[in-house]
Amino acid sequence: MFFRFRAFGRENFPKEGAVIVAPNHASFLDPIIVGVAAPRKMNYLARDTLFKHRPFAKILQWVHVSPIRREAGDMNAFKLALTKLSDGEPVLIFPEGTRSQDGNLQEPKPGIGFLEKTSGAKILPCYVKGSRDAWPRHSRFPRVSPVSVYFGKPLRFENLSANRRERYVQVVEVVMKAIAGLKRDASQSS
């Protein structure tokens, strides 16, 4: 990789078993960067429009990316993610659902709460720092810039609302607070 790259908290990444990796999303580089930092092979969900160009679609499939329709909850994509999790594999899901316009954390979507409740998997919060500078939103190509990944401690959820929709929202709120904490720690360490 041609970026000045560092990974922190890799010891927090479970060595085995199902885990939902939940990073912030500021750049197209984020899944690649988290995949390089992770000590295990990752599985990803990405918007289906990225699969329109055949050569690029083949590359995405080769690195374990599956398409998801973003306009509504794509149950086929969730079923695929649940299959990977039931097989004990890690799955990367961006709680925000899409890249940030300004680099700040965005309002999360409840899908990660659904996956956590349905699979029973731990959620590993993750913060990617510098990816937006390395490949800005409207830039055609990436540029050399320092990029760091910070893995937090795995989260387990107990004593949450019995109402499933409320629970999903509670889960994503806790996850986003954990990501915000990692962001704070990252900015203090630089």
Residue frames as a rotation matrix with the C-alpha (Angstrom) as fourth column:
MET 1
0.588 0.809 0.000 0.00
0.809 -0.588 0.000 0.00
0.000 0.000 -1.000 0.00
PHE 2
-0.256 -0.747 0.614 1.41
0.735 -0.563 -0.378 3.40
0.628 0.354 0.693 -0.91
PHE 3
0.571 0.445 0.691 -0.07
-0.162 -0.763 0.625 5.18
0.805 -0.469 -0.364 2.13
ARG 4
-0.705 -0.668 0.239 1.74
-0.344 0.027 -0.939 5.83
0.621 -0.743 -0.249 5.40
PHE 5
0.261 0.910 -0.323 -0.35
-0.345 0.401 0.849 3.31
0.901 -0.110 0.419 7.27
ARG 6
-0.868 -0.443 0.227 -0.66
-0.375 0.284 -0.882 2.35
0.326 -0.851 -0.412 10.95
ALA 7
0.129 0.901 -0.414 -3.08
-0.060 0.424 0.904 0.10
0.990 -0.092 0.109 12.82
PHE 8
-0.760 -0.280 0.586 -3.89
-0.561 -0.172 -0.810 0.31
0.328 -0.944 -0.026 16.53
GLY 9
-0.187 0.710 0.679 -5.88
-0.869 0.203 -0.452 -2.06
-0.459 -0.674 0.579 18.75
ARG 10
-0.151 0.101 -0.983 -5.45
-0.745 0.643 0.180 -5.13
0.650 0.760 -0.022 16.54
GLU 11
-0.958 -0.231 -0.167 -5.33
-0.058 0.731 -0.680 -7.15
0.279 -0.642 -0.714 19.77
ASN 12
-0.547 0.826 0.134 -9.02
-0.523 -0.213 -0.825 -6.23
-0.653 -0.522 0.549 20.25
PHE 13
-0.064 0.498 -0.865 -10.00
-0.962 0.200 0.186 -8.05
0.266 0.844 0.466 17.05
PRO 14
0.468 0.281 0.838 -11.45
-0.613 0.786 0.079 -11.46
-0.636 -0.551 0.540 18.06
LYS 15
-0.576 -0.816 -0.052 -9.20
-0.647 0.416 0.640 -14.26
-0.500 0.402 -0.767 16.81
GLU 16
-0.940 0.339 -0.026 -12.19
0.253 0.750 0.611 -16.41
0.226 0.568 -0.791 15.89
GLY 17
-0.362 0.904 -0.228 -15.96
0.793 0.171 -0.584 -16.37
-0.489 -0.392 -0.779 15.74
ALA 18
0.191 0.592 0.783 -18.53
0.888 -0.444 0.119 -14.04
0.418 0.673 -0.610 14.31
VAL 19
-0.294 -0.229 -0.928 -17.81
0.620 -0.784 -0.004 -10.33
-0.727 -0.577 0.373 14.56
ILE 20
0.636 0.483 0.602 -19.40
0.759 -0.531 -0.377 -7.30
0.138 0.697 -0.704 12.95
VAL 21
-0.479 -0.831 -0.284 -16.69
0.825 -0.537 0.179 -4.72
-0.302 -0.148 0.942 12.22
ALA 22
0.564 0.817 0.123 -18.24
0.825 -0.554 -0.109 -1.23
-0.021 0.163 -0.986 12.39
PRO 23
-0.537 -0.817 -0.211 -16.06
0.789 -0.574 0.219 1.62
-0.300 -0.049 0.953 11.06
ASN 24
0.166 0.432 -0.886 -16.83
-0.078 -0.890 -0.449 5.22
-0.983 0.144 -0.114 10.20
HIS 25
0.128 -0.062 0.990 -17.07
0.909 0.406 -0.092 5.88
-0.396 0.912 0.108 6.47
ALA 26
0.379 -0.083 -0.922 -15.30
-0.051 -0.996 0.069 8.87
-0.924 0.021 -0.381 4.89
SER 27
-0.143 -0.558 -0.817 -13.68
-0.911 -0.248 0.329 7.46
-0.387 0.792 -0.473 1.73
PHE 28
0.726 0.294 -0.621 -13.75
-0.590 0.731 -0.344 4.67
0.353 0.616 0.704 -0.85
LEU 29
-0.220 -0.928 -0.301 -10.48
-0.497 0.372 -0.784 3.56
0.839 -0.023 -0.543 0.78
ASP 30
-0.045 0.179 0.983 -12.11
-0.999 -0.034 -0.039 2.65
0.026 -0.983 0.181 4.11
PRO 31
0.889 0.398 0.226 -12.99
-0.420 0.906 0.056 -1.00
-0.182 -0.145 0.973 3.37
ILE 32
0.606 -0.741 -0.288 -9.55
0.105 0.433 -0.895 -1.62
0.788 0.512 0.341 1.85
ILE 33
-0.220 -0.725 0.653 -7.76
-0.581 -0.441 -0.684 0.03
0.784 -0.530 -0.324 4.76
VAL 34
0.235 0.371 0.898 -9.77
-0.952 0.275 0.135 -1.84
-0.197 -0.887 0.418 7.40
GLY 35
0.978 0.142 -0.155 -9.25
-0.184 0.934 -0.305 -5.09
0.101 0.326 0.940 5.47
VAL 36
0.237 -0.966 -0.107 -5.48
-0.025 0.104 -0.994 -4.55
0.971 0.238 0.001 5.45
ALA 37
-0.328 -0.359 0.874 -5.48
-0.798 -0.390 -0.460 -3.70
0.506 -0.848 -0.159 9.17
ALA 38
0.576 0.674 0.462 -7.68
-0.816 0.501 0.287 -6.63
-0.039 -0.543 0.839 10.20
PRO 39
-0.467 -0.804 0.368 -5.90
-0.790 0.566 0.234 -9.81
-0.396 -0.181 -0.900 11.25
ARG 40
-0.377 0.421 0.825 -8.63
0.308 0.897 -0.317 -11.92
-0.874 0.135 -0.468 9.59
LYS 41
-0.899 0.154 0.410 -10.16
0.403 -0.075 0.912 -12.12
0.171 0.985 0.005 6.11
MET 42
-0.662 0.664 -0.348 -13.07
-0.217 -0.614 -0.759 -9.69
-0.718 -0.427 0.550 5.89
ASN 43
-0.436 0.660 0.612 -16.45
0.899 0.293 0.325 -9.89
0.035 0.692 -0.721 4.17
TYR 44
-0.883 0.039 -0.468 -18.08
0.020 -0.992 -0.121 -6.68
-0.469 -0.116 0.876 2.97
LEU 45
0.184 0.899 0.398 -21.38
0.899 0.010 -0.439 -5.26
-0.399 0.438 -0.806 1.77
ALA 46
-0.779 -0.411 -0.474 -21.21
0.174 -0.867 0.467 -2.43
-0.603 0.282 0.747 -0.79
ARG 47
0.052 0.866 -0.498 -23.80
-0.447 -0.426 -0.787 -0.55
-0.893 0.263 0.365 -2.80
ASP 48
0.314 0.193 0.930 -24.94
0.492 0.804 -0.333 -2.46
-0.812 0.562 0.157 -5.85
THR 49
0.978 0.081 -0.191 -24.08
-0.105 -0.599 -0.794 0.37
-0.179 0.797 -0.577 -8.27
LEU 50
0.163 -0.986 -0.030 -20.39
-0.812 -0.152 0.564 -0.41
-0.561 -0.068 -0.825 -7.74
PHE 51
-0.268 -0.213 0.940 -21.02
0.097 0.964 0.246 -3.73
-0.959 0.157 -0.238 -9.50
LYS 52
0.720 0.633 -0.284 -22.17
-0.173 -0.233 -0.957 -2.15
-0.672 0.738 -0.058 -12.80
HIS 53
0.404 -0.669 -0.623 -18.72
-0.901 -0.175 -0.397 -2.29
0.157 0.722 -0.674 -14.41
ARG 54
0.913 0.149 -0.379 -17.86
-0.166 0.986 -0.011 -5.94
0.372 0.073 0.925 -15.04
PRO 55
0.055 -0.950 -0.308 -14.07
0.244 0.312 -0.918 -5.85
0.968 -0.025 0.249 -14.41
PHE 56
-0.554 -0.224 0.802 -14.55
-0.611 -0.545 -0.574 -3.89
0.565 -0.808 0.165 -11.18
ALA 57
0.486 0.818 0.309 -17.39
-0.850 0.359 0.386 -6.22
0.205 -0.450 0.869 -10.12
LYS 58
0.659 -0.317 -0.683 -15.07
0.130 0.941 -0.311 -9.23
0.741 0.116 0.661 -10.53
ILE 59
-0.469 -0.867 0.168 -12.46
0.030 -0.205 -0.978 -7.58
0.883 -0.453 0.122 -8.32
LEU 60
-0.249 0.462 0.851 -15.09
-0.908 -0.416 -0.040 -6.79
0.336 -0.783 0.523 -5.69
GLN 61
0.802 0.575 -0.164 -16.31
-0.507 0.799 0.323 -10.40
0.317 -0.176 0.932 -5.66
TRP 62
0.291 -0.791 -0.538 -12.72
0.226 0.603 -0.765 -11.65
0.930 0.101 0.354 -5.46
VAL 63
-0.771 -0.590 0.239 -12.15
-0.052 -0.316 -0.947 -9.65
0.635 -0.743 0.213 -2.25
HIS 64
-0.630 0.548 -0.551 -15.44
0.759 0.585 -0.286 -10.90
0.165 -0.599 -0.784 -0.69
VAL 65
-0.854 0.426 -0.298 -17.68
-0.319 -0.882 -0.348 -7.89
-0.411 -0.202 0.889 -1.39
SER 66
-0.547 0.768 0.335 -21.41
0.829 0.552 0.088 -8.51
-0.117 0.326 -0.938 -1.84
PRO 67
-0.777 0.261 0.573 -23.86
0.092 -0.853 0.513 -5.99
0.623 0.451 0.639 -3.33
ILE 68
-0.484 0.694 -0.533 -26.56
0.754 0.023 -0.656 -4.29
-0.443 -0.720 -0.534 -1.27
ARG 69
-0.145 0.542 0.827 -29.45
0.645 -0.582 0.495 -2.16
0.750 0.606 -0.265 -2.56
ARG 70
-0.887 -0.379 -0.264 -29.30
0.442 -0.530 -0.724 1.03
0.135 -0.759 0.637 -0.51
GLU 71
-0.625 0.658 0.420 -32.74
-0.392 -0.729 0.561 2.47
0.676 0.186 0.713 -1.19
ALA 72
0.532 0.784 0.319 -34.39
-0.722 0.224 0.655 -0.01
0.442 -0.579 0.685 1.20
GLY 73
0.038 -0.484 0.874 -33.40
-0.788 0.524 0.324 -2.70
-0.614 -0.701 -0.361 3.65
ASP 74
0.080 -0.109 -0.991 -31.98
-0.859 0.497 -0.124 -5.37
0.506 0.861 -0.053 1.34
MET 75
0.618 0.260 0.742 -32.97
-0.697 0.618 0.364 -8.65
-0.364 -0.742 0.563 3.00
ASN 76
0.929 -0.340 -0.148 -30.87
0.192 0.783 -0.591 -10.74
0.317 0.521 0.793 0.58
ALA 77
0.081 -0.937 0.339 -27.76
-0.212 -0.349 -0.913 -8.81
0.974 0.002 -0.227 1.59
PHE 78
0.053 -0.006 0.999 -28.65
-0.989 -0.141 0.052 -9.18
0.140 -0.990 -0.013 5.26
LYS 79
0.929 0.294 0.224 -29.21
-0.319 0.944 0.085 -12.93
-0.187 -0.151 0.971 4.77
LEU 80
0.609 -0.778 -0.154 -25.78
0.227 0.356 -0.906 -13.21
0.760 0.517 0.394 3.16
ALA 81
-0.157 -0.653 0.741 -24.19
-0.621 -0.518 -0.588 -11.27
0.768 -0.553 -0.324 6.04
LEU 82
0.400 0.388 0.830 -26.01
-0.903 0.323 0.284 -13.52
-0.158 -0.863 0.480 8.54
THR 83
0.975 -0.106 -0.194 -24.72
0.036 0.942 -0.332 -16.61
0.217 0.317 0.923 6.72
LYS 84
0.143 -0.983 0.111 -21.13
0.012 -0.111 -0.994 -15.32
0.990 0.143 -0.004 6.95
LEU 85
-0.171 -0.164 0.972 -21.62
-0.892 -0.393 -0.223 -14.51
0.419 -0.905 -0.080 10.63
SER 86
0.741 0.496 0.454 -23.17
-0.644 0.717 0.268 -17.94
-0.192 -0.491 0.850 11.35
ASP 87
0.790 -0.558 -0.255 -20.07
0.291 0.707 -0.644 -19.45
0.540 0.435 0.721 9.70
GLY 88
0.627 -0.531 -0.571 -17.98
0.639 -0.069 0.766 -17.54
-0.446 -0.845 0.296 12.26
GLU 89
-0.192 -0.706 0.682 -16.61
0.951 -0.306 -0.049 -15.01
0.243 0.639 0.730 9.77
PRO 90
-0.453 -0.001 -0.892 -16.14
0.425 -0.880 -0.215 -11.26
-0.784 -0.476 0.399 10.23
VAL 91
0.094 0.535 0.839 -18.42
0.973 -0.229 0.037 -8.92
0.212 0.813 -0.542 8.29
LEU 92
-0.847 -0.384 -0.368 -17.73
0.440 -0.894 -0.079 -5.20
-0.299 -0.229 0.926 7.81
ILE 93
0.164 0.916 0.366 -20.79
0.942 -0.256 0.218 -2.95
0.293 0.309 -0.905 7.93
PHE 94
-0.862 -0.365 0.352 -20.68
0.280 -0.921 -0.271 0.85
0.423 -0.135 0.896 7.90
PRO 95
-0.429 0.746 -0.509 -23.25
0.800 0.053 -0.597 1.96
-0.419 -0.663 -0.620 10.51
GLU 96
-0.419 0.222 -0.880 -23.63
-0.180 -0.971 -0.159 5.29
-0.890 0.092 0.446 8.66
GLY 97
0.420 0.673 0.609 -24.56
0.373 0.484 -0.792 3.48
-0.827 0.560 -0.048 5.46
THR 98
0.747 -0.186 0.639 -22.71
0.593 -0.250 -0.766 5.83
0.302 0.950 -0.077 3.13
ARG 99
-0.313 -0.950 -0.014 -19.64
0.891 -0.289 -0.350 8.05
0.328 -0.122 0.937 2.97
SER 100
0.216 0.286 -0.934 -19.67
0.710 -0.703 -0.051 11.25
-0.671 -0.652 -0.354 4.97
GLN 101
0.765 0.117 0.634 -19.93
0.557 -0.615 -0.558 14.49
0.325 0.779 -0.535 2.98
ASP 102
0.685 -0.420 0.596 -17.68
-0.428 -0.893 -0.138 16.40
0.590 -0.160 -0.791 5.37
GLY 103
-0.309 -0.861 -0.405 -15.69
-0.128 0.459 -0.879 13.74
0.943 -0.220 -0.252 7.24
ASN 104
-0.567 0.186 0.802 -17.78
-0.823 -0.175 -0.541 14.04
0.039 -0.967 0.252 10.40
LEU 105
-0.938 0.312 0.150 -19.67
0.268 0.929 -0.256 11.09
-0.219 -0.200 -0.955 11.85
GLN 106
-0.666 0.744 -0.057 -23.19
-0.500 -0.387 0.775 10.84
0.554 0.544 0.630 10.43
GLU 107
0.043 0.803 0.595 -26.55
-0.952 0.213 -0.218 9.61
-0.302 -0.557 0.774 11.64
PRO 108
-0.879 -0.430 0.207 -26.41
-0.367 0.886 0.282 5.79
-0.305 0.172 -0.937 11.71
LYS 109
-0.106 0.808 -0.579 -28.84
-0.772 0.300 0.561 3.35
0.627 0.506 0.592 10.11
PRO 110
0.279 0.304 0.911 -30.44
-0.917 0.366 0.159 0.57
-0.285 -0.879 0.381 12.23
GLY 111
0.660 0.070 -0.748 -29.25
-0.513 0.769 -0.381 -2.35
0.549 0.635 0.543 10.05
ILE 112
-0.406 -0.888 -0.217 -26.25
-0.355 0.372 -0.858 -3.14
0.842 -0.271 -0.466 12.22
GLY 113
-0.506 0.332 0.796 -28.61
-0.838 0.029 -0.544 -3.46
-0.204 -0.943 0.263 15.22
PHE 114
0.639 0.745 -0.194 -30.69
-0.767 0.594 -0.243 -5.98
-0.065 0.304 0.951 13.27
LEU 115
0.336 -0.585 -0.738 -27.57
-0.322 0.665 -0.674 -8.00
0.885 0.464 0.035 12.39
GLU 116
-0.680 -0.607 0.412 -26.32
-0.561 0.069 -0.825 -7.96
0.472 -0.792 -0.388 15.99
LYS 117
-0.158 0.716 0.680 -29.67
-0.896 0.185 -0.404 -9.10
-0.415 -0.673 0.612 17.42
THR 118
0.750 0.535 -0.389 -30.26
-0.659 0.650 -0.379 -11.76
0.050 0.540 0.840 14.76
SER 119
0.388 -0.690 -0.612 -26.72
-0.183 0.593 -0.784 -13.19
0.903 0.416 0.104 14.75
GLY 120
0.976 -0.073 -0.207 -25.66
0.217 0.186 0.958 -12.67
-0.032 -0.980 0.198 18.36
ALA 121
0.246 -0.945 0.217 -22.27
0.808 0.076 -0.584 -11.50
0.535 0.319 0.782 17.03
LYS 122
0.102 -0.364 -0.926 -20.09
0.692 -0.642 0.329 -9.02
-0.714 -0.674 0.187 18.87
ILE 123
0.874 0.075 0.480 -19.63
0.405 -0.656 -0.637 -5.61
0.267 0.751 -0.604 17.27
LEU 124
0.001 -0.949 -0.316 -16.09
0.926 -0.118 0.358 -4.26
-0.377 -0.293 0.879 16.94
PRO 125
0.907 0.303 -0.292 -16.12
0.197 -0.919 -0.341 -0.45
-0.372 0.251 -0.894 16.69
CYS 126
-0.022 -0.908 0.419 -13.46
0.943 0.120 0.309 0.95
-0.331 0.402 0.854 14.40
TYR 127
0.751 0.187 -0.634 -12.26
0.036 -0.969 -0.244 4.43
-0.660 0.160 -0.734 13.47
VAL 128
0.207 -0.656 0.726 -10.41
0.977 0.171 -0.124 5.16
-0.043 0.735 0.677 10.22
LYS 129
0.557 -0.122 -0.822 -8.39
0.179 -0.948 0.263 8.37
-0.811 -0.293 -0.506 10.38
GLY 130
-0.268 -0.768 -0.582 -7.02
-0.326 -0.496 0.805 10.13
-0.907 0.406 -0.117 7.31
SER 131
-0.412 0.112 0.904 -8.77
0.700 0.675 0.235 8.21
-0.584 0.730 -0.356 4.55
ARG 132
0.693 0.721 0.009 -10.73
0.587 -0.556 -0.588 11.28
-0.419 0.413 -0.809 3.47
ASP 133
0.473 -0.625 -0.622 -7.46
-0.526 -0.766 0.370 13.17
-0.707 0.152 -0.691 2.95
ALA 134
-0.522 -0.724 0.451 -5.95
-0.113 0.583 0.805 10.19
-0.845 0.369 -0.386 1.12
TRP 135
-0.838 0.318 0.444 -8.92
0.521 0.226 0.823 9.93
0.161 0.921 -0.355 -1.27
PRO 136
-0.777 0.553 -0.301 -11.33
-0.289 -0.737 -0.611 12.87
-0.560 -0.387 0.732 -1.05
ARG 137
-0.060 0.917 0.395 -14.94
0.136 0.400 -0.906 12.34
-0.989 0.000 -0.149 -2.06
HIS 138
0.859 0.492 -0.144 -14.80
-0.046 -0.206 -0.977 13.92
-0.510 0.846 -0.155 -5.53
SER 139
0.005 -0.933 -0.360 -11.21
-0.849 -0.194 0.492 13.10
-0.529 0.303 -0.793 -6.40
ARG 140
0.646 0.238 -0.725 -10.53
-0.684 0.602 -0.413 10.64
0.338 0.763 0.551 -9.22
PHE 141
0.269 -0.667 -0.694 -7.41
0.197 0.744 -0.639 9.13
0.943 0.036 0.332 -7.65
PRO 142
0.885 -0.043 -0.465 -6.02
0.465 0.007 0.885 8.63
-0.035 -0.999 0.026 -4.16
ARG 143
0.447 -0.795 0.410 -2.95
-0.326 -0.571 -0.753 10.52
0.833 0.203 -0.514 -2.96
VAL 144
-0.218 -0.631 -0.744 -0.20
0.581 0.529 -0.619 9.71
0.785 -0.567 0.251 -0.50
SER 145
-0.013 0.275 0.961 -1.33
-0.662 -0.723 0.198 10.67
0.749 -0.634 0.191 2.99
PRO 146
-0.932 -0.343 0.118 -1.08
-0.309 0.581 -0.753 9.11
0.190 -0.738 -0.647 6.47
VAL 147
0.133 0.971 -0.198 -3.93
-0.622 0.238 0.746 6.74
0.772 0.024 0.636 7.29
SER 148
-0.889 -0.381 0.255 -4.56
-0.426 0.482 -0.766 4.98
0.169 -0.789 -0.590 10.62
VAL 149
0.061 0.888 -0.456 -7.09
-0.185 0.460 0.869 2.41
0.981 0.031 0.192 11.81
TYR 150
-0.751 -0.193 0.631 -8.15
-0.635 -0.047 -0.771 2.17
0.179 -0.980 -0.087 15.45
PHE 151
-0.184 0.674 -0.716 -9.98
0.104 0.737 0.667 -0.97
0.977 0.048 -0.206 16.62
GLY 152
-0.138 0.227 0.964 -11.91
-0.918 -0.395 -0.038 -0.62
0.372 -0.890 0.263 19.87
LYS 153
-0.890 -0.081 0.449 -12.94
-0.315 0.821 -0.476 -3.36
-0.330 -0.565 -0.756 22.26
PRO 154
-0.747 0.647 -0.156 -15.75
0.246 0.486 0.839 -5.70
0.618 0.588 -0.522 21.13
LEU 155
-0.650 0.629 0.427 -19.21
-0.760 -0.553 -0.341 -4.65
0.022 -0.546 0.837 22.25
ARG 156
-0.781 0.547 -0.301 -21.88
0.522 0.837 0.166 -6.98
0.343 -0.027 -0.939 23.65
PHE 157
-0.631 0.626 0.458 -25.44
-0.550 -0.778 0.306 -5.83
0.547 -0.058 0.835 24.20
GLU 158
-0.564 0.505 -0.653 -27.58
0.720 0.688 -0.091 -6.84
0.403 -0.522 -0.752 27.16
ASN 159
-0.292 0.534 -0.794 -30.44
0.764 -0.369 -0.529 -5.18
-0.575 -0.761 -0.300 29.02
LEU 160
-0.988 0.045 -0.151 -31.69
-0.128 -0.786 0.605 -3.29
-0.091 0.616 0.782 26.00
SER 161
-0.297 0.948 -0.111 -35.29
-0.867 -0.317 -0.385 -2.60
-0.400 -0.018 0.916 25.03
ALA 162
-0.392 0.276 0.877 -37.47
0.191 0.957 -0.216 -5.61
-0.900 0.083 -0.428 24.30
ASN 163
0.753 0.625 -0.207 -38.97
-0.018 -0.295 -0.955 -3.68
-0.658 0.723 -0.211 21.39
ARG 164
0.301 -0.720 0.625 -36.83
0.835 0.516 0.193 -4.71
-0.461 0.464 0.756 18.44
ARG 165
0.500 -0.111 0.859 -36.86
0.598 -0.673 -0.435 -1.36
0.626 0.732 -0.270 16.61
GLU 166
0.902 -0.177 0.395 -35.90
-0.388 -0.734 0.557 0.48
0.191 -0.655 -0.731 19.79
ARG 167
0.653 -0.689 0.314 -33.18
0.197 0.555 0.808 -2.09
-0.732 -0.466 0.498 20.43
TYR 168
0.379 -0.514 0.769 -31.70
0.923 0.149 -0.355 -1.63
0.068 0.845 0.531 16.93
VAL 169
0.637 -0.091 0.766 -31.53
0.077 -0.980 -0.181 2.13
0.767 0.175 -0.617 17.53
GLN 170
0.898 -0.313 0.310 -29.96
-0.375 -0.173 0.911 1.62
-0.231 -0.934 -0.273 20.97
VAL 171
0.538 -0.723 0.434 -27.30
0.641 0.685 0.347 -0.66
-0.548 0.092 0.832 19.47
VAL 172
0.292 -0.457 0.840 -26.30
0.816 -0.339 -0.468 1.81
0.498 0.823 0.274 16.75
GLU 173
0.815 -0.001 0.579 -26.22
-0.223 -0.923 0.312 4.67
0.534 -0.384 -0.753 19.27
VAL 174
0.792 -0.560 0.243 -23.77
-0.099 0.276 0.956 2.71
-0.602 -0.782 0.163 21.47
VAL 175
0.369 -0.660 0.655 -21.67
0.885 0.464 -0.032 1.78
-0.283 0.591 0.755 18.42
MET 176
0.468 -0.164 0.869 -21.50
0.491 -0.769 -0.410 5.39
0.735 0.618 -0.279 17.20
LYS 177
0.915 -0.183 0.360 -20.51
-0.395 -0.583 0.710 6.58
0.080 -0.791 -0.606 20.71
ALA 178
0.599 -0.728 0.335 -17.71
0.327 0.604 0.727 4.01
-0.731 -0.326 0.600 20.69
ILE 179
0.281 -0.474 0.834 -16.54
0.939 -0.042 -0.340 5.19
0.197 0.879 0.434 17.24
ALA 180
0.725 0.028 0.688 -16.67
0.017 -1.000 0.022 8.82
0.689 -0.004 -0.725 18.45
GLY 181
0.883 -0.425 0.199 -14.54
-0.229 -0.019 0.973 7.80
-0.410 -0.905 -0.114 21.45
LEU 182
0.341 -0.773 0.535 -11.97
0.789 0.545 0.285 6.18
-0.512 0.325 0.795 19.16
LYS 183
0.430 -0.129 0.894 -11.96
0.660 -0.631 -0.408 9.34
0.616 0.765 -0.186 17.03
ARG 184
0.917 -0.064 0.393 -11.35
-0.294 -0.776 0.559 11.46
0.269 -0.628 -0.730 20.15
ASP 185
0.672 -0.694 0.257 -8.51
0.118 0.444 0.888 9.16
-0.731 -0.567 0.380 21.25
ALA 186
0.309 -0.544 0.780 -7.00
0.945 0.266 -0.189 9.25
-0.105 0.796 0.596 17.74
SER 187
0.602 -0.054 0.797 -7.03
0.299 -0.910 -0.287 13.06
0.740 0.411 -0.532 17.62
GLN 188
0.907 -0.274 0.320 -5.37
-0.413 -0.430 0.803 13.27
-0.083 -0.860 -0.503 21.06
SER 189
0.553 -0.719 0.421 -2.62
0.339 0.655 0.675 10.82
-0.762 -0.230 0.606 20.09
SER 190
0.508 -0.362 0.781 -1.58
0.841 0.016 -0.540 12.66
0.183 0.932 0.313 16.92
